Each structure stands twice: as C-alpha cells, then as structure tokens.
Amino acid sequence: MTDLDETYAPIAGCCNACRHYDRTAFGAANYGHCRRFPPATVEIQATGLPRGTWPVVGYDDWCGEYAKSAG
C-alpha cells in the first residue's frame, strides 16, 4: 500500500498533470478535486447552508476532458 503523504510526479494524460486537478484540500495525498465543471452535487452543512462538492479523483485517474497543466 502506498503512503498517503507520498506525492507522485505529474503523469502525462492523468489527473495529476491536468489543469483542472486541485489537490489543495488533500495536502500531500495523491487525491484531488476535478474542477472541470461546476460542483456535481450539493451537500447541506450542519449550519443548514448548501455547499457544492466536486468529484474526488486519484492522481492516476484520467478522462476525455484532460487539459495539460500550465505548471
């Protein structure tokens, strides 16, 4: 099993090299949010306010919407 704090180098054609991949909420873990489209679902928070959620993807996932990251 891979340690969650191990970060992989970007893999061409995979999520961790895509401009829509945002790993901010996950720190060094190899997961991120796909920000290609608006939030896919809305969750109601404990405060009663709605909050959008984005799909969680792994570093080596991929899809047909891939766009090379500028960085």
N, CA and C of each residue as an Amber inpcrd file, in Angstrom:
protein
   213
   0.8440000  -1.1900000   0.0000000   0.0000000   0.0000000   0.0000000
   0.8830000   1.2440000   0.0000000   0.4960000   2.2350000  -0.7510000
   1.2450000   3.4850000  -0.8670000   0.8980000   4.4120000   0.2920000
   1.9100000   5.0850000   0.8340000   1.6570000   6.0740000   1.8760000
   0.8770000   7.2350000   1.2880000  -0.0930000   7.7350000   2.0560000
  -0.9130000   8.8430000   1.5670000  -0.1460000  10.1450000   1.4480000
   1.0030000  10.2630000   2.1320000   1.7420000  11.5130000   2.0570000
   2.8160000  11.5040000   0.9750000   2.8580000  10.4410000   0.1940000
   3.7920000  10.3760000  -0.9280000   3.1230000  11.0220000  -2.1420000
   3.7750000  12.0050000  -2.7290000   3.2130000  12.6950000  -3.8810000
   3.9580000  12.2770000  -5.1390000   3.2180000  11.8820000  -6.1580000
   3.8180000  11.4390000  -7.4030000   4.0400000  12.6030000  -8.3580000
   5.0610000  12.4770000  -9.1770000   5.3080000  13.4640000 -10.2250000
   4.1400000  13.4190000 -11.2120000   3.8470000  14.5390000 -11.8660000
   2.7630000  14.5440000 -12.8480000   2.9540000  13.4650000 -13.9110000
   1.8560000  12.8260000 -14.2780000   1.8470000  11.7710000 -15.2860000
   1.0710000  12.3090000 -16.4820000   1.7220000  12.4560000 -17.6150000
   1.0710000  12.9970000 -18.8100000  -0.2120000  12.2420000 -19.1200000
  -1.3040000  12.9740000 -19.3000000  -2.5930000  12.3900000 -19.6310000
  -3.4210000  11.9850000 -18.4260000  -2.8620000  12.0790000 -17.2150000
  -3.5830000  11.7030000 -15.9950000  -3.9800000  12.9470000 -15.1960000
  -4.8560000  12.7350000 -14.2350000  -5.4000000  13.8490000 -13.4610000
  -4.3450000  14.7310000 -12.8060000  -3.2740000  14.1500000 -12.2640000
  -2.3240000  14.9940000 -11.5470000  -1.4930000  15.8910000 -12.4640000
  -1.6530000  15.7590000 -13.7650000  -0.9890000  16.6500000 -14.7210000
  -2.0010000  17.5490000 -15.4430000  -3.2440000  17.4840000 -15.0120000
  -4.3220000  18.2290000 -15.6790000  -4.5180000  19.5960000 -15.0350000
  -4.8480000  20.5770000 -15.8250000  -5.0670000  21.9320000 -15.3050000
  -6.3030000  22.0180000 -14.4170000  -7.1980000  21.0480000 -14.4790000
  -8.4290000  21.0560000 -13.6860000  -8.2770000  20.3420000 -12.3430000
  -7.1150000  19.7530000 -12.0810000  -6.8530000  18.9860000 -10.8590000
  -6.4610000  19.9250000  -9.7220000  -7.1890000  19.8480000  -8.6140000
  -6.9200000  20.7120000  -7.4590000  -6.7420000  19.8340000  -6.2250000
  -5.5110000  19.7190000  -5.7340000  -5.2520000  18.8660000  -4.5700000
  -5.1860000  19.6550000  -3.2720000  -5.5680000  20.9190000  -3.2970000
  -5.4870000  21.7980000  -2.1310000  -6.1070000  21.1730000  -0.8810000
  -7.2960000  20.6310000  -0.9750000  -7.9990000  20.0910000   0.1920000
  -7.3670000  18.8100000   0.7270000  -6.4870000  18.1750000  -0.0560000
  -5.9360000  16.8800000   0.3290000  -4.4820000  16.9400000   0.7550000
  -3.8620000  18.0980000   0.7010000  -2.4590000  18.2170000   1.0810000
  -1.5810000  17.3720000   0.1810000  -0.7070000  16.5920000   0.7980000
   0.2390000  15.7910000   0.0220000  -0.3500000  14.4760000  -0.4700000
  -1.5690000  14.1530000  -0.0780000  -2.1930000  12.9040000  -0.5260000
  -2.3640000  12.9210000  -2.0440000  -2.3990000  11.7570000  -2.6240000
  -2.4880000  11.6310000  -4.0820000  -3.9280000  11.6240000  -4.5860000
  -4.7150000  12.5550000  -4.0720000  -6.0980000  12.7290000  -4.4850000
  -6.3280000  14.2080000  -4.7050000  -7.3300000  14.5350000  -5.4930000
  -7.6670000  15.9250000  -5.7250000  -9.1080000  16.0600000  -6.1650000
  -9.5400000  17.2880000  -6.3170000 -10.8720000  17.5600000  -6.8640000
 -10.7240000  17.8690000  -8.3390000 -11.6370000  17.3700000  -9.1220000
 -11.6990000  17.7450000 -10.5360000 -12.5490000  19.0010000 -10.6180000
 -11.9640000  20.0830000 -11.1060000 -12.6590000  21.3710000 -11.1870000
 -13.0540000  21.7170000 -12.6170000 -13.1680000  20.7090000 -13.4690000
 -13.5150000  20.9470000 -14.8740000 -14.8950000  21.5610000 -15.0310000
 -15.8350000  21.0810000 -14.2580000 -17.2140000  21.5560000 -14.3320000
 -17.6440000  22.1010000 -12.9710000 -18.7860000  22.7920000 -12.8840000
 -19.2890000  23.2590000 -11.5840000 -19.5110000  22.0660000 -10.6470000
 -19.7130000  22.3350000  -9.3630000 -19.9340000  21.2420000  -8.4170000
 -20.9950000  20.2640000  -8.9130000 -20.7230000  18.9900000  -8.6960000
 -21.6210000  17.9420000  -9.1880000 -22.8030000  17.7070000  -8.2620000
 -22.6180000  17.9180000  -6.9770000 -23.6840000  17.7080000  -6.0060000
 -23.6730000  18.8460000  -5.0020000 -24.7390000  18.9490000  -4.2480000
 -24.8170000  19.9540000  -3.1990000 -25.1070000  19.2290000  -1.8930000
 -24.2810000  19.4900000  -0.8850000 -24.4880000  18.9230000   0.4430000
 -24.9760000  20.0220000   1.3620000 -25.8330000  19.6700000   2.2920000
 -26.2900000  20.6300000   3.2870000 -25.3720000  20.5020000   4.4980000
 -24.7410000  21.5770000   4.8770000 -23.8160000  21.6030000   6.0030000
 -24.5920000  21.6130000   7.3230000 -23.8840000  21.3940000   8.4220000
 -24.5000000  21.4040000   9.7470000 -25.1930000  22.7290000  10.0340000
 -24.7060000  23.8030000   9.4080000 -25.3030000  25.1280000   9.5950000
 -26.5860000  25.2950000   8.7840000 -26.8940000  24.3020000   7.9410000
 -28.0770000  24.3900000   7.0950000 -27.8060000  25.0200000   5.7500000
 -26.5670000  25.5070000   5.5370000 -26.2170000  26.1410000   4.2670000
 -25.7640000  25.0950000   3.2570000 -26.1170000  25.2790000   2.0000000
 -25.6720000  24.3270000   0.9780000 -24.2170000  24.5580000   0.6050000
 -23.5520000  23.5120000   0.1860000 -22.1660000  23.6250000  -0.2750000
 -21.9810000  22.6630000  -1.4410000 -21.4020000  23.1760000  -2.5300000
 -21.1410000  22.3370000  -3.6920000 -19.9520000  21.4330000  -3.4570000
 -19.9750000  20.2660000  -4.0540000 -18.8450000  19.3470000  -3.9610000
 -18.4120000  18.9340000  -5.3590000 -17.1230000  18.7540000  -5.5230000
 -16.5550000  18.3420000  -6.7910000 -16.1640000  16.8770000  -6.7170000
 -16.0810000  16.2070000  -7.8460000 -15.6550000  14.8080000  -7.8370000
 -14.2300000  14.6720000  -7.2890000 -13.9990000  13.6490000  -6.4880000
 -12.6610000  13.3440000  -5.9900000 -12.0390000  12.3420000  -6.9590000
 -10.8120000  12.6480000  -7.3880000 -10.1110000  11.7770000  -8.3340000
  -8.7240000  11.4410000  -7.7940000  -8.2060000  10.3160000  -8.2100000
  -6.8530000   9.9170000  -7.8560000  -5.8530000  10.5070000  -8.8310000
  -4.6050000  10.5490000  -8.4200000  -3.5530000  11.1490000  -9.2460000
  -3.4340000  10.4880000 -10.6100000  -3.6990000   9.1820000 -10.6820000
  -3.5210000   8.4510000 -11.9350000  -4.8330000   8.1620000 -12.6610000
  -5.9260000   8.7900000 -12.2220000  -7.1760000   8.6930000 -12.9750000
  -7.0480000   9.5250000 -14.2470000  -7.9600000   9.3420000 -15.1660000
  -7.9400000  10.1220000 -16.4030000  -9.3410000  10.1620000 -16.9940000
  -9.5720000  11.0860000 -17.9190000 -10.8540000  11.1820000 -18.6200000
 -10.6430000  11.8530000 -19.9580000 -11.6810000  12.0340000 -20.7080000
 -11.6020000  12.6520000 -22.0290000 -11.5330000  14.1680000 -21.9950000
 -11.5810000  14.7780000 -20.8150000 -11.5560000  16.2360000 -20.6850000
 -10.1630000  16.7480000 -20.2910000  -9.1480000  15.9070000 -20.3310000
  -7.7940000  16.2730000 -19.9170000  -7.3030000  17.5140000 -20.6480000
  -6.7070000  18.4260000 -19.8910000  -6.0690000  19.6220000 -20.4560000
  -4.7530000  19.8130000 -19.7080000  -3.6670000  19.8120000 -20.4190000
  -2.3390000  19.8960000 -19.8180000  -2.2180000  21.1070000 -18.8950000
  -1.6690000  20.8720000 -17.7200000  -1.4410000  21.9390000 -16.7480000
  -0.3650000  22.8870000 -17.2470000  -0.5250000  24.1550000 -16.9430000
   0.4730000  25.1510000 -17.3420000   1.7130000  25.0740000 -16.4690000
   1.5700000  24.4940000 -15.2610000   2.7030000  24.4760000 -14.3360000
   3.3300000  23.2030000 -14.2070000
